[in-house]
């Protein structure tokens, strides 16, 4: 039995679909979700599993051979999942972590992801860590705003990000769930890294509208985001991530993602083209 947590989220849905496409019987896939009514269209077994309600987790994980643990919001939630997986005698935890979690200057990585990895190791449950890089959708999802203002704001300098599409990371997760190598850690990123200036130029090239990248100091970028209505603590997290990008913390050249999915990863050009079709 393969159990996918957060299966109604963007990544979780893609993983379930990929597993089904690979021929895994629907009866051998469990979607563990906070709101079961939202998972009726997945076509697999559905159980309630709320990271904030520990009593729902161990029953949801019962009988699970491979658990895809898609990261949540807080360390407390993550500890709840790890404790429940151990109590339910889960055979393997596959956790969606972040790039260079042990050494990254990005608070999200060195804090939540690194500490969750440590908790999983300490639990004694066999594991695989998928250190997922940034999604291309993090950028293409803002393409209407970029086109409207003509500006991409950030604090990334000339740093290069090895972004890939969610569908790429989902395919990697499915591949690992079906042929896991316990104890493995994969640094996952796109084949072609790019700077924010290069991304702005690609959007401009394809759209025919001028779009430029404007680099800001980290603190000023955080203040700017807060001015747009983003809560200040989250704005600081985003700005800190951009600083990490500027010093190479989101650059991945392992080739792990390409090897796991058996094909080249989605390019920036293709992702921009797809986003412009719906812009």
C-alpha atoms as one frame of an Amber mdcrd trajectory, in Angstrom:
protein
   0.000   0.000   0.000   1.261   3.460  -0.985  -0.129   6.357   1.034   0.169
   9.930  -0.259  -0.384  12.714   2.248  -1.755  16.117   1.236  -3.076  14.329
  -1.850  -5.506  17.109  -2.777  -2.661  19.621  -3.090  -0.979  20.476  -6.382
   1.909  18.043  -5.916  -0.093  15.282  -4.256  -2.652  15.145  -7.052   0.102
  14.828  -9.628   1.761  11.994  -7.704  -1.488  10.023  -7.441  -2.149  10.512
 -11.153   1.397   9.438 -12.014   1.140   6.277  -9.920  -2.113   5.346 -11.645
  -0.568   6.003 -15.067   2.284   3.659 -14.134  -0.240   0.891 -13.546  -0.475
   0.874  -9.764  -3.962  -0.461  -8.925  -6.227   2.180  -7.405  -6.865  -0.122
  -4.464  -3.181   0.007  -3.559  -3.074   3.807  -3.288  -4.414   5.738  -0.318
  -4.969   9.483  -0.408  -4.518  10.782   3.139  -6.126  14.230   3.223  -7.448
  16.808   5.646 -10.797  17.106   3.844 -11.868  13.778   2.293 -14.735  15.341
   0.333 -12.172  17.212  -1.782 -10.512  13.944  -2.824 -13.507  12.170  -4.343
 -12.197  12.719  -7.871  -8.818  11.082  -7.271 -10.130   7.592  -7.967  -8.296
   5.942  -5.075  -8.962   5.045  -1.456  -9.400   8.170   0.679  -8.824   8.580
   4.421  -8.798  11.567   6.746  -5.352  12.680   7.866  -5.005  16.136   9.383
  -1.460  17.128  10.364  -2.935  19.287  13.150  -5.002  16.415  14.567  -2.596
  13.638  15.534  -5.431  11.241  16.348  -6.303  11.049  12.641  -2.828  10.150
  11.445  -1.874   6.703  12.750  -5.221   5.170  11.661  -4.769   6.751   8.224
  -1.280   5.260   7.899  -2.214   1.741   9.045  -1.060  -0.900   6.565   1.163
   1.532   4.663   4.294   0.159   3.038   5.479   3.449   1.496   4.344   6.816
   2.862   4.873   9.919   0.753   5.049  12.650   3.373   4.483  15.949   1.575
   5.732  18.703   3.847   3.320  20.923   5.722   3.602  24.276   7.450   5.150
  23.697  10.870   7.610  21.490  12.696   4.862  20.480  15.114   2.803  19.142
  12.217   5.824  17.277  10.895   6.562  15.695  14.255   2.938  14.549  14.420
   3.334  12.780  11.077   6.635  11.159  12.034   5.275   9.940  15.363   2.181
   8.514  13.681   4.239   6.771  10.994   6.315   5.080  13.664   3.206   4.100
  15.670   1.573   2.662  12.541   4.683   0.636  11.639   4.981   2.334   8.256
   7.546   0.569   6.109   9.164   3.655   4.561   8.818   7.439   4.753   9.537
   9.369   1.555   9.766  13.004   2.666   9.664  16.057   0.407  12.475  18.146
   1.847  14.412  21.062   0.346  17.730  21.617  -1.437  20.900  21.355   0.634
  18.774  21.195   3.774  21.713  20.536   6.082  23.868  23.439   4.899  21.510
  25.980   3.322  21.405  29.579   4.504  17.680  29.612   3.718  15.740  29.461
   6.981  13.034  27.248   5.481  15.649  24.631   4.607  17.948  24.743   7.618
  15.015  25.073   9.974  11.918  23.094   9.048  13.335  20.689   6.479  16.639
  19.843   8.157  14.999  19.341  11.534  12.277  17.161  10.015  14.913  15.006
   8.343  16.594  14.641  11.728  13.294  13.646  13.350  12.680  11.009  10.699
  16.143   9.530  11.141  15.681   9.502  14.912  12.334   7.693  14.549  14.026
   4.587  13.190  11.586   4.348  10.263  13.402   3.695   6.971  13.397   6.793
   4.794  14.174   8.477   1.493  14.614  12.246   1.321  13.501  14.063  -1.824
  15.101  17.482  -1.578  12.814  19.220  -4.039  14.055  22.431  -5.616  11.909
  25.432  -6.476   8.887  24.922  -8.693   8.785  26.711 -12.040   5.180  27.454
 -11.087   6.480  29.680  -8.265   7.397  32.080 -11.075   5.009  31.329 -13.923
   2.100  31.592 -11.497   2.906  35.309 -11.255   3.193  35.895 -14.982   0.074
  38.097 -15.184   1.589  40.384 -12.558   4.950  40.467 -14.343   3.270  41.385
 -17.622   1.081  43.983 -15.960   3.903  45.805 -14.200   6.746  44.995 -16.578
   8.899  44.198 -13.548  10.071  41.111 -11.674  11.101  42.127  -8.167  13.476
  40.121  -6.012  16.651  39.953  -3.962  18.280  37.120  -5.898  21.068  39.062
  -7.578  22.740  36.983 -10.276  22.069  33.704  -8.468  20.889  30.755 -10.500
  17.877  28.655  -9.541  17.491  25.053 -10.708  13.711  25.152 -10.908  11.596
  22.377 -12.411   7.891  21.794 -12.925   5.692  20.178 -10.298   5.009  17.345
 -12.739   8.755  16.593 -12.763   8.959  16.379  -8.978   5.781  14.281  -8.907
   7.285  11.824 -11.375  10.396  11.540  -9.223   8.293  10.823  -6.142   6.328
   8.130  -7.968   9.536   6.520  -9.234  10.994   6.399  -5.738   7.789   5.036
  -4.204   7.815   2.160  -6.680  11.534   1.362  -6.424  12.841   2.866  -3.202
  16.413   2.699  -1.985  16.099   3.277   1.768  18.597   5.697   3.209  18.911
   7.669  -0.026  18.870  11.451  -0.302  18.192  13.027  -3.693  19.033  16.650
  -4.498  16.391  17.476  -7.087  16.510  20.372  -9.521  15.946  21.248 -13.148
  18.525  20.574 -15.836  18.810  24.237 -16.844  19.331  26.759 -14.059  18.542
  30.422 -14.718  18.798  33.858 -13.141  15.861  36.139 -12.487  17.119  38.441
 -15.242  17.110  35.513 -17.667  13.582  34.614 -16.618  12.394  38.189 -17.169
  14.050  38.205 -20.590  12.346  34.930 -21.542   8.937  36.259 -20.546   9.616
  39.409 -22.536  10.826  37.450 -25.564   7.779  35.212 -25.705   5.146  37.790
 -24.785   6.515  40.659 -26.838   6.096  42.923 -23.797   9.024  44.499 -21.935
   9.714  42.761 -18.621  12.851  43.439 -16.578  14.265  42.182 -13.298  14.790
  44.728 -10.518  17.076  43.588  -7.729  16.528  44.902  -4.200  18.351  44.470
  -0.892  16.826  41.615   1.124  15.283  43.873   3.783  13.818  46.239   1.194
  12.357  43.326  -0.743  10.703  42.012   2.416   9.241  45.447   3.107   7.999
  45.700  -0.467   6.267  42.340  -0.268   4.663  43.328   3.032   3.450  46.497
   1.324   1.664  44.286  -1.203  -0.289  42.717   1.665   1.849  39.656   2.323
   2.105  39.051   6.091   5.444  40.402   7.320   6.782  37.073   8.680   6.101
  35.320   5.362   7.518  38.254   3.426  10.737  37.834   5.386  10.793  34.111
   4.565  10.421  34.866   0.853  13.120  37.526   0.927  15.437  35.196   2.842
  14.879  32.521   0.194  15.831  35.006  -2.514  19.022  35.818  -0.629  19.754
  32.097  -0.475  19.205  31.934  -4.226  21.730  34.731  -4.664  24.468  32.729
  -2.912  23.782  29.432  -4.681  21.532  27.627  -2.217  18.911  26.857  -4.901
  21.378  25.760  -7.565  21.371  21.972  -8.003  23.593  20.144 -10.475  23.311
  16.572  -9.190  21.287  15.330 -12.180  19.180  13.280  -9.732  15.840  14.553
 -11.010  16.676  13.822 -14.640  17.831  10.310 -13.744  14.811   9.491 -11.600
  12.246  10.546 -14.195  14.182   9.196 -17.171  13.809  12.325 -19.291  14.924
  15.960 -19.418  13.183  18.242 -16.950  10.732  20.928 -18.062  12.523  23.997
 -19.387  11.885  27.592 -18.433  10.930  28.343 -22.045   8.300  25.598 -22.077
   6.915  26.656 -18.701   6.632  30.283 -19.802   4.946  29.240 -23.063   2.370
  27.184 -21.161   1.687  30.014 -18.708   1.243  32.569 -21.472  -1.457  30.435
 -23.064  -3.642  30.986 -20.011  -2.490  34.506 -19.130
